[in-house]
Amino acid sequence: MPITGKLEITIKITELPQNVSTVEHNWKAFELDCDRCLVSVTVKPKVWKKLEDAQANFPLWVAAITGKMGAATEQGFVLEEANVQVFEKKPKEPVAA
């Protein structure tokens, strides 16, 4: 008998999604292309603000979008309960020879 597990998905992005639509309750919806699999993401305005702030305040950044795998779509799936963590990326210093 198998034991119970929890499947979580993490998608990393380094730029603000461009084709964003506003849906019910001012939530933001966008799609991410992950190796030719389209992931549909909908986030609260507060979560979207984290991405906008990263774009405005950090020259280099990475965001980790996490959530659960939801319903299948024609070309991918829906990411449910999406949340975002943003990190500033420091440029690597060149290694001296």
N, C-alpha and C positions, 0 to 999 in steps of 0.2 A: 504494500500500500504506500503510495507516494506521500511525502510530507508537504505541508503548505509552504509556499514561498510567495514572495512579493516581487513583481516585475516592475522596475522603474527604468525610464529611458532618460538619458542625458544627451542633449544636443548642444554643441558649442558653436557660437557664432562670433564674428569679429566686426560686423558692420550692422547698421540699423536696417531692418527690412524696409523695402521701398513700397510695395503694393499692399498698403494697410487700409483696411476698411473699418469704420466704426459701426458696431452692432449694438444690440440691446444694452441699455444701462451704461452707455459710453465705453463699453469694452472694445478692445482692439483685436481684429482678426487678421492673420497673415499666414502665408504658406512658406515653408522652408524646403528646399531641395536637398535631400540627404542621400547622396549616391543614387540619383534617379528615382527616389521614393519621396513623394510629396507628403509632408507632414503639415496638417492644418492645426494652427495654434490660435487660441483665443485667450487673452489675458485681461485682467482688471486694469483700470486706468492707473492705479498706483504702481502696478508691476511694469506697465509700459513706460511710466515716467523714469524708472530705473535705467531702461535702455536709452531713453532720450538724454538723461543726465550723463551717462557714460560717453555718448557721442559728443556732447558739448564740452565735457570737462577733461577727458583723457585723450591724448594723442594716439595711444594704443590701448586697446582693451579687449577683453574676452568675456562673453556672457555664457553661463551654463543654464540652459533651459531644461528643467526636469519635469516629469509628469508620468502619467500612466498611459499605456497603449489603449486607445479607445476603438471606436468602430472603424472598420475598413472602408476606404473610399476607392474610387476607380483606379487611382494611381498611387495610393499610399494608405494613410490612416490619420485619425484624429488624435491629437495629444490632449488628454484630459487632465484636469487639475494642474495646469501649467504654472510653474513658478520660475523666477529668474534670480540668479546671483551674478553680480557683475564684479569683475576684478580688473584693476589697472595692470597693464602689461608694461614692464620695464624693458627698454631695448637692451639687447645683449651687447656687451662691450667686446670689441675685437680682441682676439687672443694674440698677444705679442709673440713673435717668433723667437 
